[in-house]
Amino acid sequence: MRLFLFAIGGTGSRVLKSLLMLSAAGVRALDENGRPVEIVPIIIDPHKGNEDLKRTEALLNDYREIHSRLYNKQQEPEGFFANRIVTLRELNEGSSVALNDTFIFNLGAVENSKFREFIGYDTMNEANQALTSLLFADYQLENKMNIGFVGSPNIGSVALNEIKDSNEFKAFANAFREGDRIFFISSIFGGTGASGFPIMVKNIRQATNLEGIENRDALSHAAIGGLTVLPYFNLEGNKDDQRIATSDFIVKTQSALYYYKGTLTGEHDNNVNAIYYLGDQVHSLPYKYDPGEGGQRNNAHLVELIGALAPINFVGMKINSNASKAYEYALAKDDLNVNFFTLGAHTRRLIYEPMVKFHLLDMFLNTGFEDIIGQGFTEDTPKIKRDMLVSQFYRTLKDNFLGAYQQWLGEMFNNMRKVMLFTPHEHDMSQIINGVSTRKVPLLGRKRVDNATFKSEMNRLSRDSDYSSTSPEYKLLDLFNRAAHNIFTQRYEDIS
C-alpha cells in the first residue's frame, strides 16, 4: 500500500516535519495487516519562501538520502529511518508527464501573480468587477499569491481549484492504485489549508469527470483521511496590518467546520472516511506577526507531534466506506509540562521506545562513537573506518538530520506547553528520560547507561552476527538499534 500524504500550507509542513522525526526514530507506518506502507509526501503551498516549508523540504531530502544509503531498496527494513518515503517522480519513472524530483507541488500559475491578475479582474466588465469587489476585499485582490493566501480561504478556494489541471495531479492520479490511501494535513483557521483540503477531496471524488488521467474509478472511491488542525497558536498583534488576527481564528474555524460538515463529513456527503480534529486551548507563546513576506518560521509545537500520529493511525485502520468517522485526542493529564506519562499509554506504546532509542543514538554519535573507531565491533567486517566521519552520509545524518532533531526538541520545549520528553541539557544517559529512572539492582543502586554500555553491547551483538554483505553505515545503525532495544528493556524502568 502507498499513502499519498498531502501537507497543505504552513501547518501541513510542520506536522510533516514531526512525522519525519517519528519515522527516523523507527515509528512504522503499517497497514491493517501489519505490512509496511510507502509514504508519498506532497506539499501544497504557493508560499515557497515559507521557512517551515523549506526546513521540511530539506529534512525530506535528507531522510530519503539516509534511507537509501541504509537499505538500498530493501523490501521490509526495520529500525531507524525504516519508512520508505518517495517522490511522485519516482513513482512515475518512464511516464511522459514532466515532473521535477521534488516533494513540492508545482503551483506556478498561482505563485506568479496577484489574485486580481489570476482571476482576470481588469478584463471583466463593470458588473462582474462590482460583484468581485463585493466578494473580495481590496487587500485580497492585491494579494501576491507567492506568499500564500494570507488567512483568506475564499482566495484559496478559487486559486487551488486549478490543481486538477496540473502535471502533478495527473502524476498522482496515474500512480494511484486500488488499495492505496490518501491523507490530508491542513489547518482550518487560515487560508491555504482551510481551502485546499475540501477542494482536493472534491477533485478526487469527481475524478471520473477529469480528462487525461488513469485510474479514475479507483481514485474516485479511494480511502481518504484528513487531519484538521484547529487553533493552537497565538500571533503578535500588528495595528498597521490586520490581515491576519488571532481573534479571527475561532470565527473562521466555526465557519469552516460548518462547511466541512456539508461537503466532507455529513450524513449524505461523507467524502472523507476518517477525520482527525486536533487543537489546543492553551495557545503557544506569541509567534512573530508575519503574513508571509518575512518567511513565516514558527516554533515546533506539541500539536504537530500529536498530529503526526494521525496518518500512522489511518493507514492501519479498517475503513468503513459508508460513513465518516471522527477522532479527537486528549492528553492523559492536562499539564503545561508534557512528558511520556502526559501523552498516555496508547501513545507511549507507539513512540516511547523508538524515540528513546533515537535520542540515545544522537547522544552516542555526538559523545562516544568517534573515540571507539578502530576498536571492537568497528573492526568486524565490514569495518567502520575513520573516513566515515567525513562521509556525505554521516554529515547528513549527524549534522543535518540530528541537528534538526535537537532544534525541533528545543522549540517544543520553549513553547507555552513545554514538551519535556527528555531532560534538557542532560548528558547522563541514565537520567535522560524525563520522569524515568534506570532499574534498581539490590545493594548496588541503579543500573548505569553510558557510551561504554553501548560499546559493550554492540561488541557482543557484532560477534554473533554476520554483517559481511551489508554496508558499514547499515551495520552501525542496525547494531545500535538492536543494542538500544536490549539496553532500553533491561536497564530502564518499564512505564508501559
Secondary structure as a PSIPRED ss2 file (coil, helix, strand):
# PSIPRED VFORMAT (PSIPRED V4.0)

   1 M C   1.000  0.000  0.000
   2 R E   0.000  0.000  1.000
   3 L E   0.000  0.000  1.000
   4 F E   0.000  0.000  1.000
   5 L E   0.000  0.000  1.000
   6 F E   0.000  0.000  1.000
   7 A E   0.000  0.000  1.000
   8 I E   0.000  0.000  1.000
   9 G H   0.000  1.000  0.000
  10 G H   0.000  1.000  0.000
  11 T H   0.000  1.000  0.000
  12 G H   0.000  1.000  0.000
  13 S H   0.000  1.000  0.000
  14 R H   0.000  1.000  0.000
  15 V H   0.000  1.000  0.000
  16 L H   0.000  1.000  0.000
  17 K H   0.000  1.000  0.000
  18 S H   0.000  1.000  0.000
  19 L H   0.000  1.000  0.000
  20 L H   0.000  1.000  0.000
  21 M H   0.000  1.000  0.000
  22 L H   0.000  1.000  0.000
  23 S H   0.000  1.000  0.000
  24 A H   0.000  1.000  0.000
  25 A H   0.000  1.000  0.000
  26 G C   1.000  0.000  0.000
  27 V C   1.000  0.000  0.000
  28 R C   1.000  0.000  0.000
  29 A C   1.000  0.000  0.000
  30 L E   0.000  0.000  1.000
  31 D C   1.000  0.000  0.000
  32 E C   1.000  0.000  0.000
  33 N C   1.000  0.000  0.000
  34 G C   1.000  0.000  0.000
  35 R C   1.000  0.000  0.000
  36 P E   0.000  0.000  1.000
  37 V C   1.000  0.000  0.000
  38 E E   0.000  0.000  1.000
  39 I E   0.000  0.000  1.000
  40 V E   0.000  0.000  1.000
  41 P E   0.000  0.000  1.000
  42 I E   0.000  0.000  1.000
  43 I E   0.000  0.000  1.000
  44 I E   0.000  0.000  1.000
  45 D C   1.000  0.000  0.000
  46 P C   1.000  0.000  0.000
  47 H C   1.000  0.000  0.000
  48 K C   1.000  0.000  0.000
  49 G C   1.000  0.000  0.000
  50 N C   1.000  0.000  0.000
  51 E H   0.000  1.000  0.000
  52 D H   0.000  1.000  0.000
  53 L H   0.000  1.000  0.000
  54 K H   0.000  1.000  0.000
  55 R H   0.000  1.000  0.000
  56 T H   0.000  1.000  0.000
  57 E H   0.000  1.000  0.000
  58 A H   0.000  1.000  0.000
  59 L H   0.000  1.000  0.000
  60 L H   0.000  1.000  0.000
  61 N H   0.000  1.000  0.000
  62 D H   0.000  1.000  0.000
  63 Y H   0.000  1.000  0.000
  64 R H   0.000  1.000  0.000
  65 E H   0.000  1.000  0.000
  66 I H   0.000  1.000  0.000
  67 H H   0.000  1.000  0.000
  68 S H   0.000  1.000  0.000
  69 R H   0.000  1.000  0.000
  70 L H   0.000  1.000  0.000
  71 Y H   0.000  1.000  0.000
  72 N C   1.000  0.000  0.000
  73 K C   1.000  0.000  0.000
  74 Q C   1.000  0.000  0.000
  75 Q C   1.000  0.000  0.000
  76 E C   1.000  0.000  0.000
  77 P C   1.000  0.000  0.000
  78 E C   1.000  0.000  0.000
  79 G C   1.000  0.000  0.000
  80 F C   1.000  0.000  0.000
  81 F C   1.000  0.000  0.000
  82 A C   1.000  0.000  0.000
  83 N C   1.000  0.000  0.000
  84 R C   1.000  0.000  0.000
  85 I E   0.000  0.000  1.000
  86 V C   1.000  0.000  0.000
  87 T C   1.000  0.000  0.000
  88 L H   0.000  1.000  0.000
  89 R H   0.000  1.000  0.000
  90 E H   0.000  1.000  0.000
  91 L H   0.000  1.000  0.000
  92 N C   1.000  0.000  0.000
  93 E C   1.000  0.000  0.000
  94 G C   1.000  0.000  0.000
  95 S C   1.000  0.000  0.000
  96 S C   1.000  0.000  0.000
  97 V C   1.000  0.000  0.000
  98 A C   1.000  0.000  0.000
  99 L C   1.000  0.000  0.000
 100 N C   1.000  0.000  0.000
 101 D C   1.000  0.000  0.000
 102 T C   1.000  0.000  0.000
 103 F C   1.000  0.000  0.000
 104 I E   0.000  0.000  1.000
 105 F C   1.000  0.000  0.000
 106 N C   1.000  0.000  0.000
 107 L C   1.000  0.000  0.000
 108 G H   0.000  1.000  0.000
 109 A H   0.000  1.000  0.000
 110 V H   0.000  1.000  0.000
 111 E H   0.000  1.000  0.000
 112 N C   1.000  0.000  0.000
 113 S C   1.000  0.000  0.000
 114 K E   0.000  0.000  1.000
 115 F H   0.000  1.000  0.000
 116 R H   0.000  1.000  0.000
 117 E H   0.000  1.000  0.000
 118 F H   0.000  1.000  0.000
 119 I C   1.000  0.000  0.000
 120 G C   1.000  0.000  0.000
 121 Y H   0.000  1.000  0.000
 122 D H   0.000  1.000  0.000
 123 T H   0.000  1.000  0.000
 124 M C   1.000  0.000  0.000
 125 N C   1.000  0.000  0.000
 126 E H   0.000  1.000  0.000
 127 A H   0.000  1.000  0.000
 128 N H   0.000  1.000  0.000
 129 Q H   0.000  1.000  0.000
 130 A H   0.000  1.000  0.000
 131 L H   0.000  1.000  0.000
 132 T H   0.000  1.000  0.000
 133 S H   0.000  1.000  0.000
 134 L H   0.000  1.000  0.000
 135 L H   0.000  1.000  0.000
 136 F C   1.000  0.000  0.000
 137 A C   1.000  0.000  0.000
 138 D H   0.000  1.000  0.000
 139 Y H   0.000  1.000  0.000
 140 Q H   0.000  1.000  0.000
 141 L H   0.000  1.000  0.000
 142 E C   1.000  0.000  0.000
 143 N C   1.000  0.000  0.000
 144 K E   0.000  0.000  1.000
 145 M H   0.000  1.000  0.000
 146 N H   0.000  1.000  0.000
 147 I H   0.000  1.000  0.000
 148 G C   1.000  0.000  0.000
 149 F C   1.000  0.000  0.000
 150 V C   1.000  0.000  0.000
 151 G C   1.000  0.000  0.000
 152 S C   1.000  0.000  0.000
 153 P H   0.000  1.000  0.000
 154 N H   0.000  1.000  0.000
 155 I H   0.000  1.000  0.000
 156 G H   0.000  1.000  0.000
 157 S H   0.000  1.000  0.000
 158 V H   0.000  1.000  0.000
 159 A H   0.000  1.000  0.000
 160 L H   0.000  1.000  0.000
 161 N H   0.000  1.000  0.000
 162 E H   0.000  1.000  0.000
 163 I H   0.000  1.000  0.000
 164 K H   0.000  1.000  0.000
 165 D H   0.000  1.000  0.000
 166 S C   1.000  0.000  0.000
 167 N H   0.000  1.000  0.000
 168 E H   0.000  1.000  0.000
 169 F H   0.000  1.000  0.000
 170 K H   0.000  1.000  0.000
 171 A H   0.000  1.000  0.000
 172 F H   0.000  1.000  0.000
 173 A H   0.000  1.000  0.000
 174 N H   0.000  1.000  0.000
 175 A H   0.000  1.000  0.000
 176 F C   1.000  0.000  0.000
 177 R C   1.000  0.000  0.000
 178 E C   1.000  0.000  0.000
 179 G C   1.000  0.000  0.000
 180 D C   1.000  0.000  0.000
 181 R E   0.000  0.000  1.000
 182 I E   0.000  0.000  1.000
 183 F E   0.000  0.000  1.000
 184 F E   0.000  0.000  1.000
 185 I E   0.000  0.000  1.000
 186 S E   0.000  0.000  1.000
 187 S E   0.000  0.000  1.000
 188 I C   1.000  0.000  0.000
 189 F C   1.000  0.000  0.000
 190 G C   1.000  0.000  0.000
 191 G C   1.000  0.000  0.000
 192 T H   0.000  1.000  0.000
 193 G H   0.000  1.000  0.000
 194 A H   0.000  1.000  0.000
 195 S H   0.000  1.000  0.000
 196 G H   0.000  1.000  0.000
 197 F H   0.000  1.000  0.000
 198 P H   0.000  1.000  0.000
 199 I H   0.000  1.000  0.000
 200 M H   0.000  1.000  0.000
 201 V H   0.000  1.000  0.000
 202 K H   0.000  1.000  0.000
 203 N H   0.000  1.000  0.000
 204 I H   0.000  1.000  0.000
 205 R H   0.000  1.000  0.000
 206 Q C   1.000  0.000  0.000
 207 A H   0.000  1.000  0.000
 208 T H   0.000  1.000  0.000
 209 N H   0.000  1.000  0.000
 210 L C   1.000  0.000  0.000
 211 E C   1.000  0.000  0.000
 212 G C   1.000  0.000  0.000
 213 I C   1.000  0.000  0.000
 214 E C   1.000  0.000  0.000
 215 N C   1.000  0.000  0.000
 216 R H   0.000  1.000  0.000
 217 D H   0.000  1.000  0.000
 218 A H   0.000  1.000  0.000
 219 L H   0.000  1.000  0.000
 220 S H   0.000  1.000  0.000
 221 H C   1.000  0.000  0.000
 222 A C   1.000  0.000  0.000
 223 A E   0.000  0.000  1.000
 224 I E   0.000  0.000  1.000
 225 G E   0.000  0.000  1.000
 226 G E   0.000  0.000  1.000
 227 L E   0.000  0.000  1.000
 228 T E   0.000  0.000  1.000
 229 V E   0.000  0.000  1.000
 230 L C   1.000  0.000  0.000
 231 P C   1.000  0.000  0.000
 232 Y C   1.000  0.000  0.000
 233 F C   1.000  0.000  0.000
 234 N C   1.000  0.000  0.000
 235 L E   0.000  0.000  1.000
 236 E C   1.000  0.000  0.000
 237 G C   1.000  0.000  0.000
 238 N C   1.000  0.000  0.000
 239 K C   1.000  0.000  0.000
 240 D C   1.000  0.000  0.000
 241 D C   1.000  0.000  0.000
 242 Q C   1.000  0.000  0.000
 243 R C   1.000  0.000  0.000
 244 I C   1.000  0.000  0.000
 245 A C   1.000  0.000  0.000
 246 T H   0.000  1.000  0.000
 247 S H   0.000  1.000  0.000
 248 D H   0.000  1.000  0.000
 249 F H   0.000  1.000  0.000
 250 I H   0.000  1.000  0.000
 251 V H   0.000  1.000  0.000
 252 K H   0.000  1.000  0.000
 253 T H   0.000  1.000  0.000
 254 Q H   0.000  1.000  0.000
 255 S H   0.000  1.000  0.000
 256 A H   0.000  1.000  0.000
 257 L H   0.000  1.000  0.000
 258 Y H   0.000  1.000  0.000
 259 Y H   0.000  1.000  0.000
 260 Y H   0.000  1.000  0.000
 261 K H   0.000  1.000  0.000
 262 G H   0.000  1.000  0.000
 263 T H   0.000  1.000  0.000
 264 L C   1.000  0.000  0.000
 265 T E   0.000  0.000  1.000
 266 G C   1.000  0.000  0.000
 267 E C   1.000  0.000  0.000
 268 H C   1.000  0.000  0.000
 269 D C   1.000  0.000  0.000
 270 N E   0.000  0.000  1.000
 271 N C   1.000  0.000  0.000
 272 V C   1.000  0.000  0.000
 273 N C   1.000  0.000  0.000
 274 A E   0.000  0.000  1.000
 275 I E   0.000  0.000  1.000
 276 Y E   0.000  0.000  1.000
 277 Y E   0.000  0.000  1.000
 278 L E   0.000  0.000  1.000
 279 G C   1.000  0.000  0.000
 280 D C   1.000  0.000  0.000
 281 Q C   1.000  0.000  0.000
 282 V C   1.000  0.000  0.000
 283 H C   1.000  0.000  0.000
 284 S C   1.000  0.000  0.000
 285 L C   1.000  0.000  0.000
 286 P C   1.000  0.000  0.000
 287 Y E   0.000  0.000  1.000
 288 K C   1.000  0.000  0.000
 289 Y C   1.000  0.000  0.000
 290 D C   1.000  0.000  0.000
 291 P C   1.000  0.000  0.000
 292 G C   1.000  0.000  0.000
 293 E C   1.000  0.000  0.000
 294 G C   1.000  0.000  0.000
 295 G C   1.000  0.000  0.000
 296 Q C   1.000  0.000  0.000
 297 R C   1.000  0.000  0.000
 298 N C   1.000  0.000  0.000
 299 N C   1.000  0.000  0.000
 300 A C   1.000  0.000  0.000
 301 H C   1.000  0.000  0.000
 302 L H   0.000  1.000  0.000
 303 V H   0.000  1.000  0.000
 304 E H   0.000  1.000  0.000
 305 L H   0.000  1.000  0.000
 306 I H   0.000  1.000  0.000
 307 G H   0.000  1.000  0.000
 308 A C   1.000  0.000  0.000
 309 L H   0.000  1.000  0.000
 310 A H   0.000  1.000  0.000
 311 P H   0.000  1.000  0.000
 312 I H   0.000  1.000  0.000
 313 N H   0.000  1.000  0.000
 314 F H   0.000  1.000  0.000
 315 V H   0.000  1.000  0.000
 316 G C   1.000  0.000  0.000
 317 M C   1.000  0.000  0.000
 318 K C   1.000  0.000  0.000
 319 I C   1.000  0.000  0.000
 320 N C   1.000  0.000  0.000
 321 S C   1.000  0.000  0.000
 322 N C   1.000  0.000  0.000
 323 A C   1.000  0.000  0.000
 324 S C   1.000  0.000  0.000
 325 K E   0.000  0.000  1.000
 326 A E   0.000  0.000  1.000
 327 Y E   0.000  0.000  1.000
 328 E C   1.000  0.000  0.000
 329 Y C   1.000  0.000  0.000
 330 A C   1.000  0.000  0.000
 331 L C   1.000  0.000  0.000
 332 A C   1.000  0.000  0.000
 333 K C   1.000  0.000  0.000
 334 D C   1.000  0.000  0.000
 335 D C   1.000  0.000  0.000
 336 L C   1.000  0.000  0.000
 337 N E   0.000  0.000  1.000
 338 V E   0.000  0.000  1.000
 339 N C   1.000  0.000  0.000
 340 F H   0.000  1.000  0.000
 341 F H   0.000  1.000  0.000
 342 T H   0.000  1.000  0.000
 343 L H   0.000  1.000  0.000
 344 G C   1.000  0.000  0.000
 345 A H   0.000  1.000  0.000
 346 H H   0.000  1.000  0.000
 347 T H   0.000  1.000  0.000
 348 R H   0.000  1.000  0.000
 349 R H   0.000  1.000  0.000
 350 L H   0.000  1.000  0.000
 351 I H   0.000  1.000  0.000
 352 Y H   0.000  1.000  0.000
 353 E H   0.000  1.000  0.000
 354 P H   0.000  1.000  0.000
 355 M H   0.000  1.000  0.000
 356 V H   0.000  1.000  0.000
 357 K H   0.000  1.000  0.000
 358 F H   0.000  1.000  0.000
 359 H H   0.000  1.000  0.000
 360 L H   0.000  1.000  0.000
 361 L H   0.000  1.000  0.000
 362 D H   0.000  1.000  0.000
 363 M H   0.000  1.000  0.000
 364 F H   0.000  1.000  0.000
 365 L H   0.000  1.000  0.000
 366 N H   0.000  1.000  0.000
 367 T H   0.000  1.000  0.000
 368 G C   1.000  0.000  0.000
 369 F H   0.000  1.000  0.000
 370 E H   0.000  1.000  0.000
 371 D H   0.000  1.000  0.000
 372 I H   0.000  1.000  0.000
 373 I C   1.000  0.000  0.000
 374 G C   1.000  0.000  0.000
 375 Q C   1.000  0.000  0.000
 376 G H   0.000  1.000  0.000
 377 F H   0.000  1.000  0.000
 378 T H   0.000  1.000  0.000
 379 E H   0.000  1.000  0.000
 380 D C   1.000  0.000  0.000
 381 T C   1.000  0.000  0.000
 382 P C   1.000  0.000  0.000
 383 K C   1.000  0.000  0.000
 384 I C   1.000  0.000  0.000
 385 K C   1.000  0.000  0.000
 386 R H   0.000  1.000  0.000
 387 D H   0.000  1.000  0.000
 388 M H   0.000  1.000  0.000
 389 L H   0.000  1.000  0.000
 390 V H   0.000  1.000  0.000
 391 S C   1.000  0.000  0.000
 392 Q H   0.000  1.000  0.000
 393 F H   0.000  1.000  0.000
 394 Y H   0.000  1.000  0.000
 395 R H   0.000  1.000  0.000
 396 T H   0.000  1.000  0.000
 397 L H   0.000  1.000  0.000
 398 K H   0.000  1.000  0.000
 399 D H   0.000  1.000  0.000
 400 N H   0.000  1.000  0.000
 401 F H   0.000  1.000  0.000
 402 L H   0.000  1.000  0.000
 403 G H   0.000  1.000  0.000
 404 A H   0.000  1.000  0.000
 405 Y H   0.000  1.000  0.000
 406 Q H   0.000  1.000  0.000
 407 Q H   0.000  1.000  0.000
 408 W H   0.000  1.000  0.000
 409 L H   0.000  1.000  0.000
 410 G H   0.000  1.000  0.000
 411 E H   0.000  1.000  0.000
 412 M H   0.000  1.000  0.000
 413 F H   0.000  1.000  0.000
 414 N C   1.000  0.000  0.000
 415 N C   1.000  0.000  0.000
 416 M C   1.000  0.000  0.000
 417 R C   1.000  0.000  0.000
 418 K E   0.000  0.000  1.000
 419 V E   0.000  0.000  1.000
 420 M C   1.000  0.000  0.000
 421 L C   1.000  0.000  0.000
 422 F E   0.000  0.000  1.000
 423 T C   1.000  0.000  0.000
 424 P C   1.000  0.000  0.000
 425 H C   1.000  0.000  0.000
 426 E C   1.000  0.000  0.000
 427 H C   1.000  0.000  0.000
 428 D C   1.000  0.000  0.000
 429 M H   0.000  1.000  0.000
 430 S H   0.000  1.000  0.000
 431 Q H   0.000  1.000  0.000
 432 I C   1.000  0.000  0.000
 433 I E   0.000  0.000  1.000
 434 N C   1.000  0.000  0.000
 435 G C   1.000  0.000  0.000
 436 V C   1.000  0.000  0.000
 437 S C   1.000  0.000  0.000
 438 T E   0.000  0.000  1.000
 439 R C   1.000  0.000  0.000
 440 K E   0.000  0.000  1.000
 441 V E   0.000  0.000  1.000
 442 P C   1.000  0.000  0.000
 443 L C   1.000  0.000  0.000
 444 L C   1.000  0.000  0.000
 445 G E   0.000  0.000  1.000
 446 R E   0.000  0.000  1.000
 447 K C   1.000  0.000  0.000
 448 R C   1.000  0.000  0.000
 449 V C   1.000  0.000  0.000
 450 D C   1.000  0.000  0.000
 451 N H   0.000  1.000  0.000
 452 A H   0.000  1.000  0.000
 453 T H   0.000  1.000  0.000
 454 F H   0.000  1.000  0.000
 455 K H   0.000  1.000  0.000
 456 S H   0.000  1.000  0.000
 457 E H   0.000  1.000  0.000
 458 M H   0.000  1.000  0.000
 459 N H   0.000  1.000  0.000
 460 R H   0.000  1.000  0.000
 461 L H   0.000  1.000  0.000
 462 S H   0.000  1.000  0.000
 463 R H   0.000  1.000  0.000
 464 D C   1.000  0.000  0.000
 465 S C   1.000  0.000  0.000
 466 D C   1.000  0.000  0.000
 467 Y C   1.000  0.000  0.000
 468 S C   1.000  0.000  0.000
 469 S C   1.000  0.000  0.000
 470 T C   1.000  0.000  0.000
 471 S C   1.000  0.000  0.000
 472 P H   0.000  1.000  0.000
 473 E H   0.000  1.000  0.000
 474 Y H   0.000  1.000  0.000
 475 K H   0.000  1.000  0.000
 476 L H   0.000  1.000  0.000
 477 L H   0.000  1.000  0.000
 478 D H   0.000  1.000  0.000
 479 L H   0.000  1.000  0.000
 480 F H   0.000  1.000  0.000
 481 N H   0.000  1.000  0.000
 482 R H   0.000  1.000  0.000
 483 A H   0.000  1.000  0.000
 484 A H   0.000  1.000  0.000
 485 H H   0.000  1.000  0.000
 486 N H   0.000  1.000  0.000
 487 I H   0.000  1.000  0.000
 488 F H   0.000  1.000  0.000
 489 T H   0.000  1.000  0.000
 490 Q H   0.000  1.000  0.000
 491 R H   0.000  1.000  0.000
 492 Y E   0.000  0.000  1.000
 493 E C   1.000  0.000  0.000
 494 D C   1.000  0.000  0.000
 495 I C   1.000  0.000  0.000
 496 S C   1.000  0.000  0.000
